[in-house]
């Protein structure tokens, strides 16, 4: 299963990457399990995507809760919450 990951704002800066294609093992993947998988990379990944940090996700350009499915070929974006003004 391949997906495209996008990282924005503070996450892009902390991780040093703005996009990547990731091959995930087979199985039922959700936004939450993807985030856990990425944290297992250690160091900056564990800190930037830590449990309890306010991080938003979008799957195929639609806001997605932690339990949302991540289908094969999806584009998943992670970003900090933003405010306008």
PDB file of N, CA, C and O in Angstrom:
ATOM      1  N   UNK A   1       0.850  -1.168   0.000  1.00  0.00           N
ATOM      2  CA  UNK A   1       0.000   0.000   0.000  1.00  0.00           C
ATOM      3  C   UNK A   1       0.896   1.231   0.000  1.00  0.00           C
ATOM      4  O   UNK A   1       1.725   1.402   0.894  1.00  0.00           O
ATOM      5  N   UNK A   2       0.728   2.084  -1.000  1.00  0.00           N
ATOM      6  CA  UNK A   2       1.506   3.309  -1.092  1.00  0.00           C
ATOM      7  C   UNK A   2       0.606   4.511  -0.871  1.00  0.00           C
ATOM      8  O   UNK A   2      -0.520   4.571  -1.364  1.00  0.00           O
ATOM      9  N   UNK A   3       1.137   5.471  -0.113  1.00  0.00           N
ATOM     10  CA  UNK A   3       0.440   6.730   0.103  1.00  0.00           C
ATOM     11  C   UNK A   3       1.430   7.873  -0.076  1.00  0.00           C
ATOM     12  O   UNK A   3       2.644   7.680  -0.010  1.00  0.00           O
ATOM     13  N   UNK A   4       0.892   9.057  -0.301  1.00  0.00           N
ATOM     14  CA  UNK A   4       1.730  10.252  -0.367  1.00  0.00           C
ATOM     15  C   UNK A   4       1.509  11.037   0.908  1.00  0.00           C
ATOM     16  O   UNK A   4       0.370  11.317   1.281  1.00  0.00           O
ATOM     17  N   UNK A   5       2.590  11.392   1.575  1.00  0.00           N
ATOM     18  CA  UNK A   5       2.525  12.191   2.797  1.00  0.00           C
ATOM     19  C   UNK A   5       2.964  13.616   2.511  1.00  0.00           C
ATOM     20  O   UNK A   5       3.914  13.847   1.764  1.00  0.00           O
ATOM     21  N   UNK A   6       2.267  14.564   3.111  1.00  0.00           N
ATOM     22  CA  UNK A   6       2.624  15.973   3.031  1.00  0.00           C
ATOM     23  C   UNK A   6       2.727  16.522   4.448  1.00  0.00           C
ATOM     24  O   UNK A   6       1.918  16.183   5.311  1.00  0.00           O
ATOM     25  N   UNK A   7       3.720  17.366   4.684  1.00  0.00           N
ATOM     26  CA  UNK A   7       3.916  17.985   5.996  1.00  0.00           C
ATOM     27  C   UNK A   7       3.989  19.497   5.801  1.00  0.00           C
ATOM     28  O   UNK A   7       4.677  19.981   4.902  1.00  0.00           O
ATOM     29  N   UNK A   8       3.279  20.235   6.642  1.00  0.00           N
ATOM     30  CA  UNK A   8       3.195  21.677   6.495  1.00  0.00           C
ATOM     31  C   UNK A   8       3.653  22.417   7.747  1.00  0.00           C
ATOM     32  O   UNK A   8       3.643  21.875   8.852  1.00  0.00           O
ATOM     33  N   UNK A   9       4.056  23.675   7.543  1.00  0.00           N
ATOM     34  CA  UNK A   9       4.395  24.625   8.602  1.00  0.00           C
ATOM     35  C   UNK A   9       5.449  24.064   9.546  1.00  0.00           C
ATOM     36  O   UNK A   9       6.489  23.573   9.106  1.00  0.00           O
ATOM     37  N   UNK A  10       5.179  24.138  10.841  1.00  0.00           N
ATOM     38  CA  UNK A  10       6.131  23.711  11.867  1.00  0.00           C
ATOM     39  C   UNK A  10       6.576  22.261  11.669  1.00  0.00           C
ATOM     40  O   UNK A  10       7.742  21.938  11.898  1.00  0.00           O
ATOM     41  N   UNK A  11       5.668  21.392  11.247  1.00  0.00           N
ATOM     42  CA  UNK A  11       6.040  19.984  11.051  1.00  0.00           C
ATOM     43  C   UNK A  11       7.083  19.845   9.946  1.00  0.00           C
ATOM     44  O   UNK A  11       8.045  19.090  10.089  1.00  0.00           O
ATOM     45  N   UNK A  12       6.898  20.560   8.863  1.00  0.00           N
ATOM     46  CA  UNK A  12       7.858  20.514   7.753  1.00  0.00           C
ATOM     47  C   UNK A  12       9.239  20.947   8.249  1.00  0.00           C
ATOM     48  O   UNK A  12      10.255  20.342   7.907  1.00  0.00           O
ATOM     49  N   UNK A  13       9.253  22.000   9.057  1.00  0.00           N
ATOM     50  CA  UNK A  13      10.522  22.503   9.581  1.00  0.00           C
ATOM     51  C   UNK A  13      11.171  21.511  10.542  1.00  0.00           C
ATOM     52  O   UNK A  13      12.374  21.265  10.458  1.00  0.00           O
ATOM     53  N   UNK A  14      10.387  20.941  11.454  1.00  0.00           N
ATOM     54  CA  UNK A  14      10.931  19.994  12.432  1.00  0.00           C
ATOM     55  C   UNK A  14      11.439  18.715  11.778  1.00  0.00           C
ATOM     56  O   UNK A  14      12.466  18.170  12.184  1.00  0.00           O
ATOM     57  N   UNK A  15      10.722  18.238  10.767  1.00  0.00           N
ATOM     58  CA  UNK A  15      11.057  16.960  10.150  1.00  0.00           C
ATOM     59  C   UNK A  15      12.051  17.089   8.998  1.00  0.00           C
ATOM     60  O   UNK A  15      12.691  16.112   8.611  1.00  0.00           O
ATOM     61  N   UNK A  16      12.174  18.284   8.461  1.00  0.00           N
ATOM     62  CA  UNK A  16      13.094  18.495   7.353  1.00  0.00           C
ATOM     63  C   UNK A  16      12.630  17.882   6.045  1.00  0.00           C
ATOM     64  O   UNK A  16      13.437  17.620   5.153  1.00  0.00           O
ATOM     65  N   UNK A  17      11.340  17.656   5.934  1.00  0.00           N
ATOM     66  CA  UNK A  17      10.771  17.069   4.716  1.00  0.00           C
ATOM     67  C   UNK A  17       9.388  17.666   4.493  1.00  0.00           C
ATOM     68  O   UNK A  17       8.637  17.887   5.443  1.00  0.00           O
ATOM     69  N   UNK A  18       9.058  17.924   3.233  1.00  0.00           N
ATOM     70  CA  UNK A  18       7.716  18.452   2.966  1.00  0.00           C
ATOM     71  C   UNK A  18       6.798  17.413   2.351  1.00  0.00           C
ATOM     72  O   UNK A  18       5.577  17.539   2.439  1.00  0.00           O
ATOM     73  N   UNK A  19       7.369  16.380   1.723  1.00  0.00           N
ATOM     74  CA  UNK A  19       6.550  15.338   1.103  1.00  0.00           C
ATOM     75  C   UNK A  19       7.373  14.066   0.943  1.00  0.00           C
ATOM     76  O   UNK A  19       8.600  14.107   0.861  1.00  0.00           O
ATOM     77  N   UNK A  20       6.679  12.945   0.902  1.00  0.00           N
ATOM     78  CA  UNK A  20       7.318  11.664   0.618  1.00  0.00           C
ATOM     79  C   UNK A  20       6.258  10.657   0.217  1.00  0.00           C
ATOM     80  O   UNK A  20       5.084  10.803   0.557  1.00  0.00           O
ATOM     81  N   UNK A  21       6.678   9.645  -0.502  1.00  0.00           N
ATOM     82  CA  UNK A  21       5.817   8.514  -0.813  1.00  0.00           C
ATOM     83  C   UNK A  21       6.224   7.411   0.141  1.00  0.00           C
ATOM     84  O   UNK A  21       7.408   7.109   0.289  1.00  0.00           O
ATOM     85  N   UNK A  22       5.240   6.815   0.784  1.00  0.00           N
ATOM     86  CA  UNK A  22       5.515   5.818   1.818  1.00  0.00           C
ATOM     87  C   UNK A  22       4.803   4.514   1.487  1.00  0.00           C
ATOM     88  O   UNK A  22       3.614   4.509   1.168  1.00  0.00           O
ATOM     89  N   UNK A  23       5.528   3.423   1.564  1.00  0.00           N
ATOM     90  CA  UNK A  23       4.968   2.087   1.397  1.00  0.00           C
ATOM     91  C   UNK A  23       4.597   1.568   2.779  1.00  0.00           C
ATOM     92  O   UNK A  23       5.464   1.399   3.637  1.00  0.00           O
ATOM     93  N   UNK A  24       3.328   1.319   2.990  1.00  0.00           N
ATOM     94  CA  UNK A  24       2.862   0.809   4.283  1.00  0.00           C
ATOM     95  C   UNK A  24       2.610  -0.685   4.186  1.00  0.00           C
ATOM     96  O   UNK A  24       2.239  -1.185   3.124  1.00  0.00           O
ATOM     97  N   UNK A  25       2.807  -1.400   5.280  1.00  0.00           N
ATOM     98  CA  UNK A  25       2.487  -2.819   5.268  1.00  0.00           C
ATOM     99  C   UNK A  25       0.982  -3.016   5.110  1.00  0.00           C
ATOM    100  O   UNK A  25       0.207  -2.120   5.442  1.00  0.00           O
ATOM    101  N   UNK A  26       0.561  -4.164   4.612  1.00  0.00           N
ATOM    102  CA  UNK A  26      -0.868  -4.409   4.437  1.00  0.00           C
ATOM    103  C   UNK A  26      -1.609  -4.363   5.773  1.00  0.00           C
ATOM    104  O   UNK A  26      -1.029  -4.610   6.830  1.00  0.00           O
ATOM    105  N   UNK A  27      -2.855  -4.052   5.707  1.00  0.00           N
ATOM    106  CA  UNK A  27      -3.674  -4.012   6.917  1.00  0.00           C
ATOM    107  C   UNK A  27      -4.578  -2.809   6.924  1.00  0.00           C
ATOM    108  O   UNK A  27      -4.527  -1.964   6.030  1.00  0.00           O
ATOM    109  N   UNK A  28      -5.395  -2.743   7.929  1.00  0.00           N
ATOM    110  CA  UNK A  28      -6.325  -1.623   8.072  1.00  0.00           C
ATOM    111  C   UNK A  28      -5.599  -0.450   8.692  1.00  0.00           C
ATOM    112  O   UNK A  28      -5.277  -0.483   9.880  1.00  0.00           O
ATOM    113  N   UNK A  29      -5.338   0.570   7.928  1.00  0.00           N
ATOM    114  CA  UNK A  29      -4.626   1.739   8.421  1.00  0.00           C
ATOM    115  C   UNK A  29      -5.574   2.885   8.645  1.00  0.00           C
ATOM    116  O   UNK A  29      -6.508   3.112   7.875  1.00  0.00           O
ATOM    117  N   UNK A  30      -5.318   3.597   9.706  1.00  0.00           N
ATOM    118  CA  UNK A  30      -6.069   4.807  10.031  1.00  0.00           C
ATOM    119  C   UNK A  30      -5.072   5.953  10.177  1.00  0.00           C
ATOM    120  O   UNK A  30      -3.862   5.732  10.202  1.00  0.00           O
ATOM    121  N   UNK A  31      -5.583   7.162  10.272  1.00  0.00           N
ATOM    122  CA  UNK A  31      -4.719   8.317  10.514  1.00  0.00           C
ATOM    123  C   UNK A  31      -3.927   8.111  11.799  1.00  0.00           C
ATOM    124  O   UNK A  31      -2.731   8.397  11.844  1.00  0.00           O
ATOM    125  N   UNK A  32      -4.588   7.615  12.844  1.00  0.00           N
ATOM    126  CA  UNK A  32      -3.907   7.402  14.132  1.00  0.00           C
ATOM    127  C   UNK A  32      -2.793   6.364  14.022  1.00  0.00           C
ATOM    128  O   UNK A  32      -1.703   6.576  14.554  1.00  0.00           O
ATOM    129  N   UNK A  33      -3.047   5.255  13.346  1.00  0.00           N
ATOM    130  CA  UNK A  33      -2.006   4.232  13.235  1.00  0.00           C
ATOM    131  C   UNK A  33      -0.865   4.702  12.332  1.00  0.00           C
ATOM    132  O   UNK A  33       0.286   4.319  12.543  1.00  0.00           O
ATOM    133  N   UNK A  34      -1.170   5.518  11.341  1.00  0.00           N
ATOM    134  CA  UNK A  34      -0.121   6.096  10.504  1.00  0.00           C
ATOM    135  C   UNK A  34       0.768   7.021  11.336  1.00  0.00           C
ATOM    136  O   UNK A  34       1.994   6.975  11.234  1.00  0.00           O
ATOM    137  N   UNK A  35       0.145   7.846  12.145  1.00  0.00           N
ATOM    138  CA  UNK A  35       0.910   8.757  13.015  1.00  0.00           C
ATOM    139  C   UNK A  35       1.801   7.960  13.972  1.00  0.00           C
ATOM    140  O   UNK A  35       2.955   8.329  14.192  1.00  0.00           O
ATOM    141  N   UNK A  36       1.280   6.882  14.536  1.00  0.00           N
ATOM    142  CA  UNK A  36       2.074   6.012  15.410  1.00  0.00           C
ATOM    143  C   UNK A  36       3.240   5.407  14.640  1.00  0.00           C
ATOM    144  O   UNK A  36       4.366   5.371  15.138  1.00  0.00           O
ATOM    145  N   UNK A  37       2.977   4.939  13.445  1.00  0.00           N
ATOM    146  CA  UNK A  37       4.024   4.358  12.599  1.00  0.00           C
ATOM    147  C   UNK A  37       5.131   5.388  12.336  1.00  0.00           C
ATOM    148  O   UNK A  37       6.314   5.059  12.421  1.00  0.00           O
ATOM    149  N   UNK A  38       4.757   6.613  12.023  1.00  0.00           N
ATOM    150  CA  UNK A  38       5.750   7.660  11.755  1.00  0.00           C
ATOM    151  C   UNK A  38       6.555   8.007  13.008  1.00  0.00           C
ATOM    152  O   UNK A  38       7.755   8.265  12.919  1.00  0.00           O
ATOM    153  N   UNK A  39       5.903   8.015  14.176  1.00  0.00           N
ATOM    154  CA  UNK A  39       6.623   8.289  15.430  1.00  0.00           C
ATOM    155  C   UNK A  39       7.699   7.243  15.689  1.00  0.00           C
ATOM    156  O   UNK A  39       8.716   7.543  16.314  1.00  0.00           O
ATOM    157  N   UNK A  40       7.487   6.027  15.218  1.00  0.00           N
ATOM    158  CA  UNK A  40       8.459   4.955  15.463  1.00  0.00           C
ATOM    159  C   UNK A  40       9.782   5.202  14.744  1.00  0.00           C
ATOM    160  O   UNK A  40      10.750   4.480  14.982  1.00  0.00           O
ATOM    161  N   UNK A  41       9.843   6.201  13.874  1.00  0.00           N
ATOM    162  CA  UNK A  41      11.098   6.573  13.223  1.00  0.00           C
ATOM    163  C   UNK A  41      12.064   7.202  14.225  1.00  0.00           C
ATOM    164  O   UNK A  41      13.259   7.322  13.954  1.00  0.00           O
ATOM    165  N   UNK A  42      11.538   7.604  15.386  1.00  0.00           N
ATOM    166  CA  UNK A  42      12.371   8.144  16.452  1.00  0.00           C
ATOM    167  C   UNK A  42      12.675   9.619  16.308  1.00  0.00           C
ATOM    168  O   UNK A  42      12.178  10.290  15.403  1.00  0.00           O
ATOM    169  N   UNK A  43      13.511  10.117  17.226  1.00  0.00           N
ATOM    170  CA  UNK A  43      14.032  11.491  17.277  1.00  0.00           C
ATOM    171  C   UNK A  43      12.996  12.549  16.925  1.00  0.00           C
ATOM    172  O   UNK A  43      11.974  12.675  17.600  1.00  0.00           O
ATOM    173  N   UNK A  44      13.263  13.313  15.866  1.00  0.00           N
ATOM    174  CA  UNK A  44      12.386  14.431  15.490  1.00  0.00           C
ATOM    175  C   UNK A  44      10.972  13.967  15.205  1.00  0.00           C
ATOM    176  O   UNK A  44      10.017  14.685  15.499  1.00  0.00           O
ATOM    177  N   UNK A  45      10.821  12.778  14.639  1.00  0.00           N
ATOM    178  CA  UNK A  45       9.486  12.254  14.308  1.00  0.00           C
ATOM    179  C   UNK A  45       8.674  12.015  15.574  1.00  0.00           C
ATOM    180  O   UNK A  45       7.501  12.383  15.644  1.00  0.00           O
ATOM    181  N   UNK A  46       9.291  11.405  16.564  1.00  0.00           N
ATOM    182  CA  UNK A  46       8.605  11.119  17.824  1.00  0.00           C
ATOM    183  C   UNK A  46       8.182  12.410  18.513  1.00  0.00           C
ATOM    184  O   UNK A  46       7.096  12.485  19.087  1.00  0.00           O
ATOM    185  N   UNK A  47       9.039  13.422  18.455  1.00  0.00           N
ATOM    186  CA  UNK A  47       8.719  14.694  19.093  1.00  0.00           C
ATOM    187  C   UNK A  47       7.647  15.471  18.324  1.00  0.00           C
ATOM    188  O   UNK A  47       6.684  15.953  18.920  1.00  0.00           O
ATOM    189  N   UNK A  48       7.810  15.591  17.019  1.00  0.00           N
ATOM    190  CA  UNK A  48       6.886  16.389  16.205  1.00  0.00           C
ATOM    191  C   UNK A  48       5.476  15.814  16.197  1.00  0.00           C
ATOM    192  O   UNK A  48       4.499  16.563  16.181  1.00  0.00           O
ATOM    193  N   UNK A  49       5.365  14.484  16.207  1.00  0.00           N
ATOM    194  CA  UNK A  49       4.059  13.820  16.100  1.00  0.00           C
ATOM    195  C   UNK A  49       3.625  13.183  17.421  1.00  0.00           C
ATOM    196  O   UNK A  49       2.780  12.288  17.434  1.00  0.00           O
ATOM    197  N   UNK A  50       4.200  13.645  18.521  1.00  0.00           N
ATOM    198  CA  UNK A  50       3.933  13.059  19.840  1.00  0.00           C
ATOM    199  C   UNK A  50       2.439  13.008  20.159  1.00  0.00           C
ATOM    200  O   UNK A  50       1.657  13.873  19.764  1.00  0.00           O
ATOM    201  N   UNK A  51       2.088  11.969  20.879  1.00  0.00           N
ATOM    202  CA  UNK A  51       0.716  11.816  21.376  1.00  0.00           C
ATOM    203  C   UNK A  51       0.356  13.047  22.188  1.00  0.00           C
ATOM    204  O   UNK A  51       1.146  13.494  23.019  1.00  0.00           O
ATOM    205  N   UNK A  52      -0.809  13.590  21.961  1.00  0.00           N
ATOM    206  CA  UNK A  52      -1.258  14.749  22.710  1.00  0.00           C
ATOM    207  C   UNK A  52      -0.942  16.080  22.049  1.00  0.00           C
ATOM    208  O   UNK A  52      -1.515  17.102  22.425  1.00  0.00           O
ATOM    209  N   UNK A  53      -0.035  16.089  21.064  1.00  0.00           N
ATOM    210  CA  UNK A  53       0.242  17.333  20.337  1.00  0.00           C
ATOM    211  C   UNK A  53      -0.905  17.618  19.379  1.00  0.00           C
ATOM    212  O   UNK A  53      -1.442  16.710  18.745  1.00  0.00           O
ATOM    213  N   UNK A  54      -1.265  18.872  19.282  1.00  0.00           N
ATOM    214  CA  UNK A  54      -2.351  19.275  18.387  1.00  0.00           C
ATOM    215  C   UNK A  54      -1.852  19.239  16.950  1.00  0.00           C
ATOM    216  O   UNK A  54      -1.166  20.152  16.491  1.00  0.00           O
ATOM    217  N   UNK A  55      -2.207  18.179  16.257  1.00  0.00           N
ATOM    218  CA  UNK A  55      -1.850  17.988  14.855  1.00  0.00           C
ATOM    219  C   UNK A  55      -3.139  17.660  14.114  1.00  0.00           C
ATOM    220  O   UNK A  55      -3.920  16.817  14.556  1.00  0.00           O
ATOM    221  N   UNK A  56      -3.354  18.320  13.002  1.00  0.00           N
ATOM    222  CA  UNK A  56      -4.523  18.049  12.164  1.00  0.00           C
ATOM    223  C   UNK A  56      -4.085  17.167  11.001  1.00  0.00           C
ATOM    224  O   UNK A  56      -2.912  17.142  10.628  1.00  0.00           O
ATOM    225  N   UNK A  57      -5.048  16.446  10.438  1.00  0.00           N
ATOM    226  CA  UNK A  57      -4.768  15.598   9.283  1.00  0.00           C
ATOM    227  C   UNK A  57      -5.866  15.773   8.245  1.00  0.00           C
ATOM    228  O   UNK A  57      -7.020  16.053   8.568  1.00  0.00           O
ATOM    229  N   UNK A  58      -5.478  15.601   7.010  1.00  0.00           N
ATOM    230  CA  UNK A  58      -6.431  15.589   5.902  1.00  0.00           C
ATOM    231  C   UNK A  58      -6.105  14.376   5.041  1.00  0.00           C
ATOM    232  O   UNK A  58      -4.940  14.093   4.758  1.00  0.00           O
ATOM    233  N   UNK A  59      -7.140  13.671   4.635  1.00  0.00           N
ATOM    234  CA  UNK A  59      -6.982  12.536   3.723  1.00  0.00           C
ATOM    235  C   UNK A  59      -7.655  12.932   2.417  1.00  0.00           C
ATOM    236  O   UNK A  59      -8.849  13.230   2.381  1.00  0.00           O
ATOM    237  N   UNK A  60      -6.884  12.930   1.367  1.00  0.00           N
ATOM    238  CA  UNK A  60      -7.372  13.355   0.051  1.00  0.00           C
ATOM    239  C   UNK A  60      -8.058  14.713   0.119  1.00  0.00           C
ATOM    240  O   UNK A  60      -9.134  14.916  -0.443  1.00  0.00           O
ATOM    241  N   UNK A  61      -7.408  15.637   0.820  1.00  0.00           N
ATOM    242  CA  UNK A  61      -7.800  17.039   0.950  1.00  0.00           C
ATOM    243  C   UNK A  61      -9.114  17.251   1.716  1.00  0.00           C
ATOM    244  O   UNK A  61      -9.765  18.285   1.571  1.00  0.00           O
ATOM    245  N   UNK A  62      -9.490  16.267   2.525  1.00  0.00           N
ATOM    246  CA  UNK A  62     -10.649  16.386   3.406  1.00  0.00           C
ATOM    247  C   UNK A  62     -10.180  16.205   4.847  1.00  0.00           C
ATOM    248  O   UNK A  62      -9.482  15.240   5.159  1.00  0.00           O
ATOM    249  N   UNK A  63     -10.560  17.128   5.719  1.00  0.00           N
ATOM    250  CA  UNK A  63     -10.191  16.989   7.128  1.00  0.00           C
ATOM    251  C   UNK A  63     -10.601  15.601   7.621  1.00  0.00           C
ATOM    252  O   UNK A  63     -11.684  15.110   7.305  1.00  0.00           O
ATOM    253  N   UNK A  64      -9.719  14.984   8.397  1.00  0.00           N
ATOM    254  CA  UNK A  64      -9.942  13.603   8.809  1.00  0.00           C
ATOM    255  C   UNK A  64      -9.656  13.418  10.292  1.00  0.00           C
ATOM    256  O   UNK A  64      -8.632  13.883  10.791  1.00  0.00           O
ATOM    257  N   UNK A  65     -10.561  12.738  11.003  1.00  0.00           N
ATOM    258  CA  UNK A  65     -10.305  12.421  12.409  1.00  0.00           C
ATOM    259  C   UNK A  65      -9.305  11.267  12.514  1.00  0.00           C
ATOM    260  O   UNK A  65      -8.984  10.617  11.519  1.00  0.00           O
ATOM    261  N   UNK A  66      -8.827  11.028  13.714  1.00  0.00           N
ATOM    262  CA  UNK A  66      -7.829   9.983  13.948  1.00  0.00           C
ATOM    263  C   UNK A  66      -8.281   8.606  13.473  1.00  0.00           C
ATOM    264  O   UNK A  66      -7.458   7.801  13.037  1.00  0.00           O
ATOM    265  N   UNK A  67      -9.571   8.331  13.553  1.00  0.00           N
ATOM    266  CA  UNK A  67     -10.062   7.004  13.174  1.00  0.00           C
ATOM    267  C   UNK A  67     -10.365   6.864  11.680  1.00  0.00           C
ATOM    268  O   UNK A  67     -10.805   5.801  11.242  1.00  0.00           O
ATOM    269  N   UNK A  68     -10.137   7.908  10.900  1.00  0.00           N
ATOM    270  CA  UNK A  68     -10.398   7.853   9.462  1.00  0.00           C
ATOM    271  C   UNK A  68      -9.469   6.856   8.778  1.00  0.00           C
ATOM    272  O   UNK A  68      -8.289   6.755   9.112  1.00  0.00           O
ATOM    273  N   UNK A  69     -10.022   6.125   7.819  1.00  0.00           N
ATOM    274  CA  UNK A  69      -9.245   5.157   7.055  1.00  0.00           C
ATOM    275  C   UNK A  69      -8.309   5.880   6.098  1.00  0.00           C
ATOM    276  O   UNK A  69      -8.610   6.967   5.604  1.00  0.00           O
ATOM    277  N   UNK A  70      -7.162   5.248   5.850  1.00  0.00           N
ATOM    278  CA  UNK A  70      -6.199   5.748   4.875  1.00  0.00           C
ATOM    279  C   UNK A  70      -6.139   4.716   3.751  1.00  0.00           C
ATOM    280  O   UNK A  70      -5.465   3.695   3.883  1.00  0.00           O
ATOM    281  N   UNK A  71      -6.843   4.976   2.640  1.00  0.00           N
ATOM    282  CA  UNK A  71      -6.873   3.990   1.555  1.00  0.00           C
ATOM    283  C   UNK A  71      -5.596   4.004   0.714  1.00  0.00           C
ATOM    284  O   UNK A  71      -4.837   4.972   0.727  1.00  0.00           O
ATOM    285  N   UNK A  72      -5.381   2.930  -0.003  1.00  0.00           N
ATOM    286  CA  UNK A  72      -4.244   2.831  -0.913  1.00  0.00           C
ATOM    287  C   UNK A  72      -4.279   3.999  -1.890  1.00  0.00           C
ATOM    288  O   UNK A  72      -5.332   4.337  -2.430  1.00  0.00           O
ATOM    289  N   UNK A  73      -3.129   4.608  -2.112  1.00  0.00           N
ATOM    290  CA  UNK A  73      -3.025   5.724  -3.039  1.00  0.00           C
ATOM    291  C   UNK A  73      -3.440   7.069  -2.479  1.00  0.00           C
ATOM    292  O   UNK A  73      -3.446   8.063  -3.205  1.00  0.00           O
ATOM    293  N   UNK A  74      -3.788   7.119  -1.202  1.00  0.00           N
ATOM    294  CA  UNK A  74      -4.262   8.364  -0.592  1.00  0.00           C
ATOM    295  C   UNK A  74      -3.140   9.386  -0.456  1.00  0.00           C
ATOM    296  O   UNK A  74      -1.955   9.054  -0.415  1.00  0.00           O
ATOM    297  N   UNK A  75      -3.562  10.632  -0.390  1.00  0.00           N
ATOM    298  CA  UNK A  75      -2.675  11.734  -0.026  1.00  0.00           C
ATOM    299  C   UNK A  75      -3.055  12.119   1.393  1.00  0.00           C
ATOM    300  O   UNK A  75      -4.201  12.480   1.662  1.00  0.00           O
ATOM    301  N   UNK A  76      -2.088  12.041   2.300  1.00  0.00           N
ATOM    302  CA  UNK A  76      -2.338  12.357   3.701  1.00  0.00           C
ATOM    303  C   UNK A  76      -1.457  13.543   4.087  1.00  0.00           C
ATOM    304  O   UNK A  76      -0.235  13.498   3.941  1.00  0.00           O
ATOM    305  N   UNK A  77      -2.092  14.596   4.577  1.00  0.00           N
ATOM    306  CA  UNK A  77      -1.368  15.797   4.993  1.00  0.00           C
ATOM    307  C   UNK A  77      -1.468  15.949   6.501  1.00  0.00           C
ATOM    308  O   UNK A  77      -2.535  15.764   7.086  1.00  0.00           O
ATOM    309  N   UNK A  78      -0.347  16.288   7.122  1.00  0.00           N
ATOM    310  CA  UNK A  78      -0.306  16.593   8.551  1.00  0.00           C
ATOM    311  C   UNK A  78       0.107  18.055   8.711  1.00  0.00           C
ATOM    312  O   UNK A  78       1.025  18.522   8.037  1.00  0.00           O
ATOM    313  N   UNK A  79      -0.567  18.771   9.598  1.00  0.00           N
ATOM    314  CA  UNK A  79      -0.266  20.177   9.817  1.00  0.00           C
ATOM    315  C   UNK A  79      -0.749  20.603  11.186  1.00  0.00           C
ATOM    316  O   UNK A  79      -1.677  20.007  11.733  1.00  0.00           O
ATOM    317  N   UNK A  80      -0.120  21.643  11.752  1.00  0.00           N
ATOM    318  CA  UNK A  80      -0.589  22.165  13.038  1.00  0.00           C
ATOM    319  C   UNK A  80      -1.869  22.961  12.812  1.00  0.00           C
ATOM    320  O   UNK A  80      -2.124  23.428  11.702  1.00  0.00           O
ATOM    321  N   UNK A  81      -2.678  23.117  13.868  1.00  0.00           N
ATOM    322  CA  UNK A  81      -3.873  23.938  13.719  1.00  0.00           C
ATOM    323  C   UNK A  81      -3.469  25.372  13.373  1.00  0.00           C
ATOM    324  O   UNK A  81      -2.417  25.842  13.807  1.00  0.00           O
ATOM    325  N   UNK A  82      -4.272  26.046  12.619  1.00  0.00           N
ATOM    326  CA  UNK A  82      -3.977  27.424  12.218  1.00  0.00           C
ATOM    327  C   UNK A  82      -5.153  28.321  12.568  1.00  0.00           C
ATOM    328  O   UNK A  82      -6.293  27.871  12.685  1.00  0.00           O
ATOM    329  N   UNK A  83      -4.846  29.589  12.730  1.00  0.00           N
ATOM    330  CA  UNK A  83      -5.904  30.561  12.950  1.00  0.00           C
ATOM    331  C   UNK A  83      -5.759  31.657  11.898  1.00  0.00           C
ATOM    332  O   UNK A  83      -4.671  31.898  11.374  1.00  0.00           O
ATOM    333  N   UNK A  84      -6.827  32.286  11.616  1.00  0.00           N
ATOM    334  CA  UNK A  84      -6.793  33.356  10.627  1.00  0.00           C
ATOM    335  C   UNK A  84      -7.052  34.687  11.282  1.00  0.00           C
ATOM    336  O   UNK A  84      -7.362  34.770  12.471  1.00  0.00           O
ATOM    337  N   UNK A  85      -6.921  35.699  10.506  1.00  0.00           N
ATOM    338  CA  UNK A  85      -7.218  36.990  11.104  1.00  0.00           C
ATOM    339  C   UNK A  85      -6.760  38.135  10.264  1.00  0.00           C
ATOM    340  O   UNK A  85      -6.945  39.292  10.644  1.00  0.00           O
TER     341      UNK A  85
END
